[in-house]
Amino acid sequence: MLAHYAEHVSQRQAECKLPNELLLLVKEYIPLADLRTHVCYYHTCKTVASFYGDNSQQAEFWRRSCTLAGIGWLKADSSWKEIAFETIAKDGFCSHPRCGGALLDWNAQQAELAMRKYNWDPEEGAWDAMLDPEDAREWTVPGHPIPIFNPIFQDIKFKSEHLPPWFHDPYDAKFRVNDPDAPLTYVRQLSAHPVAIRSLATFPSVRHIKFHAITLGHEHLFRNLMGLTVWDIVRGFQSDLDRELSITELLNLLSGPFADIFRDRSSSDFIGDLERFSTLRGLWSATRWEGAYFLTSNGEGPVFMPTFIRLPPAARDSKGSESSGTD
C-alpha cells in the first residue's frame, strides 16, 4: 500500500469494507511521528480520512506529526497538511540512503531524543535560543554540541565553478553521489527532495543560529521563526558562496573550518590554490561538511563553527558533471 501511494494517489477514494472500529484502531496504533504511514493511511479511503477530523483538527494533527517527524516549514508554505502530503508523495520513498524513509526515521529518533534528553517540547515550537553568554554551558555536554546538526549536510555539495553573486541557480545544491549508478534511481538536485530540504536543521529545533564571522570569513546568521530547516541553511550559505574572500579571510578559513585541506601536506601550486580558493564555493568544493561545534552564545543566539574534511581526489566530481542541471 505504501509503495503504491508513492507512485500514484487516486483522486477518488473508495470506501473501505473493514469495520470502522478496526480501521480506527489501526490509525491509533500508528505512532504520531510516523508521518509517512499516516499520510498513506489517510488516503486509503474516505472513512479513514474522516478519522483525522475537520479542517482545524487536521491542521493541528499534521503540524504535530510533521514536527515529530522532523519536517519543518519553508517560507513559501501555507498549510501543514499540504506539507505532509507533498513531502511524502514526492520524496517519502526516495532511494537515496540518507533521504526518504531513512531520513524521516532518523529525524523522528532525534526529535524523541531531544525531548527526552534536553526537555525540548515540540508543542512549544522551536527554541528561541536567545541565551546570555553565562548560559553557554547549557549548549554543550561532553562530546556532543547542542543542538545536534542534521547529518544530511554531509551529503550536500555545490557546483565548483564560480557563479555571479546575484545569480540563483536552482541546480546549484545537489546530493553528493559516490555510487555511479545512483543518479539513475533518484534526482541529484537537492530542491527536488522535500524530505531533505524540509528536514529540521537541528535537534532540538531552533529559530536562530549564527556561524562564527571570523572563522567563516563572513557572518552567517540564519533565522526561521518556525524552526530552521536544512533549506534555510543551504540557501543562506548559497548567498555568500561566490563573494570574493580577502587574504585575511582566506587565511582564517584555512586555519579554521577548512584546515583539513592542507593538513599534513603543503600547497604544490600556491598561485593556483589562491585562485581556486578565492571564494567559499572553492573551499567547499574540495571538502565536505563534517559537523559544527558550539563556540559561544550572544543576544542573537548560539554561535557555532562548522568543520569540513578534505575530499579524496577520486570523490570530487569533474566540473563537467557538476555543471549539468539534469543529472
Buried (B, 14 or more C-beta within 10 A) or exposed (E): EBEEBBEEBEEEBEEBEEEEEEBBEBBEEBEEBBBBBBBBBBBBBEBBBEBBEEEEEBBEBBBBBBBBBBBBBBEEBEBBBEBBBBBBBBBBBBEBBBBBBBBBBBBBEBBBBBBEBBEBEBEEBBBEBBBEEEEBEEBBEEEEBBBBBBBBBBBBBBBBEBBEEEEEEEBBBBBBBEEEEBBEEBBBBBBBBBBBBBBBBBBBBBBBBBBBBBBBBBEBEBBBEBBBBBBBBBBBBBEBBBBEBEEEBBEBBBEBBBBBBBEEEEEEEEEEBBEBBBBBBBBBBBBBBBBBBBBBBBEBBBBBBBBBBBBEEEEBBEEEEBBEEEB
